[in-house]
Amino acid sequence: MKPTTAWPAGLALLALLLACVIGLSCRSTAGPQQSDGVTLQLDAVPLLLKADSAAVSTIWATVLQSGHPVQDSTMVVFAASQGQVTPEAYTRDGLAMATFTPPSEPGVAEVVAQVKAVRDTVLVTVY
């Protein structure tokens, strides 16, 4: 029987970081959803946050209708599986911004946004 070895925690984190950076998606959906010509795409900057720190991630929602920015003041609703996120924001030139604050424990937080019947999700890794 061949012995097995576990990856050290630092190496596992490095592998996850490299996977995100070199092109594996950090999204849980195939891409922006579309309904009645409305599209929503979420991005998080940064995608990696230290748990129990003052660091935050800015969540950007790009909302277009037929390829053009939606009307200003269109409401975007946000929710997170862990941590805290601004509950709602309003568009300006097709962009809405929310702030995600990480939880005190490591994990992967799903941040979801919805405009009308369209949703998108971005994953933020908390280490």
Secondary structure, 3 states (H helix, E strand, C coil): CCCCCCCCHHHHHHHHHHHHHCCCCCECCCCCEEECCEEEEEEEECCEECCCCCCCEEEEEEEEECCEECCCCCEEEEEECCCEECCEEECECCEEEEEEECCCCCEEEEEEEEECCEEEEEEEEEC
